[in-house]
Amino acid sequence: VQLQASGGGLVQTGDSLRLSCRSSGRTFSNNAVGWFRQAPGKERVFVASISWRGGTTSYEDSVKGRFTVSRDNAKNTVYLQMNSLKPEDTAVYYCAAALRSWATSDVQEYRYWGQGTQVTVSS
């Protein structure tokens, strides 16, 4: 499974962005997919995840109510809608596919990683 994340950019506080994560090669329709982010000098941390059919999602506390993860398996694409962006959301965002089908925040469960897309939120 090869993943490619896109949709990042430079925005202002309060703006919105939608990230996309598309798989090429083998489909990831049977896999849970997660979004993670890594700010400069910090570890990569969990942001959101979605189960294989989209019925279950989970979020890191600081993004609950602002970010929404969804997927369209017919398009082999997972989305991360980010609203009310804050400067502390600035990071490189990565998508990843797990070997399991159920959503998880455990980074160790994720086997396949995309290359990351930069999100910068100015104050």
Backbone torsions as a table, in degrees:
resi	resn	phi	psi	omega
1	VAL	NA	123.7	176.0
2	GLN	-112.2	130.2	-176.4
3	LEU	-114.6	145.2	175.9
4	GLN	-134.6	119.4	177.3
5	ALA	-94.3	144.2	178.9
6	SER	-151.7	169.7	174.7
7	GLY	106.3	-2.3	178.7
8	GLY	-70.6	172.2	178.5
9	GLY	171.9	-172.2	178.5
10	LEU	-104.4	120.8	-179.9
11	VAL	-133.8	173.0	178.0
12	GLN	-100.4	162.0	176.9
13	THR	-53.7	132.3	179.7
14	GLY	93.6	-12.9	179.7
15	ASP	-76.4	175.8	179.3
16	SER	-124.6	153.8	172.9
17	LEU	-142.8	151.7	172.0
18	ARG	-122.4	117.8	175.7
19	LEU	-90.5	147.8	176.6
20	SER	-123.3	146.8	176.4
21	CYS	-132.2	112.7	-176.6
22	ARG	-113.6	139.2	177.1
23	SER	-98.0	143.9	173.2
24	SER	-123.2	161.4	-174.7
25	GLY	77.1	-123.2	-178.9
26	ARG	-75.0	140.0	178.3
27	THR	-66.4	153.6	174.9
28	PHE	-112.8	26.1	-177.1
29	SER	-65.4	-18.1	178.0
30	ASN	-98.4	4.4	-174.4
31	ASN	-112.9	143.5	166.7
32	ALA	-67.6	148.2	178.7
33	VAL	-127.0	138.5	-179.8
34	GLY	-124.5	157.1	171.4
35	TRP	-114.9	137.0	178.2
36	PHE	-131.6	162.7	176.5
37	ARG	-142.1	153.1	-179.5
38	GLN	-137.8	115.1	176.1
39	ALA	-86.6	158.1	-179.3
40	PRO	-55.4	128.9	177.5
41	GLY	76.8	6.4	-177.9
42	LYS	-122.6	165.5	178.8
43	GLU	-76.6	159.0	174.7
44	ARG	-72.8	130.9	-176.1
45	VAL	-127.9	156.3	-179.6
46	PHE	-70.3	141.5	176.0
47	VAL	-117.9	-53.3	-176.2
48	ALA	-161.4	157.4	175.5
49	SER	-146.5	160.0	-178.7
50	ILE	-142.0	140.7	-179.8
51	SER	-75.2	172.6	-169.6
52	TRP	-61.6	-31.7	178.4
53	ARG	-104.9	2.4	177.2
54	GLY	84.9	5.3	-175.7
55	GLY	-78.4	-19.8	-178.5
56	THR	-128.8	131.5	176.4
57	THR	-130.7	158.1	173.8
58	SER	-145.0	153.4	-174.3
59	TYR	-138.7	149.5	169.6
60	GLU	-70.5	146.1	-170.5
61	ASP	-56.5	-38.4	-173.2
62	SER	-71.5	-13.2	-179.3
63	VAL	-109.6	-5.7	179.8
64	LYS	-59.0	134.6	-178.9
65	GLY	85.0	-12.1	179.0
66	ARG	-114.6	-35.5	-178.2
67	PHE	-107.3	146.1	176.7
68	THR	-135.6	125.7	177.2
69	VAL	-100.9	138.7	179.3
70	SER	-148.6	169.5	179.5
71	ARG	-147.5	153.1	174.6
72	ASP	-128.3	95.8	-175.1
73	ASN	-66.8	-25.9	176.9
74	ALA	-64.4	-27.1	179.5
75	LYS	-104.0	3.9	-177.9
76	ASN	52.4	43.5	-174.2
77	THR	-136.4	138.2	172.5
78	VAL	-117.1	142.0	-176.5
79	TYR	-117.9	153.1	169.6
80	LEU	-130.2	103.8	176.5
81	GLN	-84.6	121.9	-177.4
82	MET	-117.7	115.8	179.8
83	ASN	-113.6	163.5	177.6
84	SER	49.1	50.1	-175.8
85	LEU	-65.4	146.3	-178.5
86	LYS	-123.6	157.7	178.1
87	PRO	-56.0	-32.8	-180.0
88	GLU	-71.2	-6.7	174.0
89	ASP	-83.7	-6.6	179.9
90	THR	-61.8	124.2	-177.7
91	ALA	-178.6	171.1	166.2
92	VAL	-88.2	128.1	-177.9
93	TYR	-102.9	131.5	-179.7
94	TYR	-119.4	143.0	168.8
95	CYS	-107.1	154.1	-177.8
96	ALA	-150.5	148.9	178.0
97	ALA	-111.2	134.7	179.1
98	ALA	-92.7	163.2	174.4
99	LEU	-76.6	-22.8	-179.4
100	ARG	-88.9	166.3	-178.6
101	SER	-94.9	-22.1	-174.2
102	TRP	-94.8	144.3	-177.1
103	ALA	-58.9	141.9	178.8
104	THR	-151.4	149.2	176.7
105	SER	-96.4	-2.3	-175.5
106	ASP	-78.9	112.0	-176.9
107	VAL	-60.5	-26.9	-179.4
108	GLN	-67.1	-19.5	-178.7
109	GLU	-79.8	-11.5	-173.3
110	TYR	-96.4	125.2	-174.8
111	ARG	-99.9	-38.6	-173.6
112	TYR	-111.8	131.6	-174.6
113	TRP	-124.8	143.6	172.3
114	GLY	-86.4	179.6	-172.7
115	GLN	-86.5	-11.6	178.3
116	GLY	94.4	148.8	176.1
117	THR	-136.0	136.1	-174.4
118	GLN	-81.6	131.1	172.1
119	VAL	-119.8	123.3	179.3
120	THR	-125.1	124.6	-179.0
121	VAL	-115.2	117.3	-178.8
122	SER	-91.9	149.3	-178.7
123	SER	-89.8	NA	NA
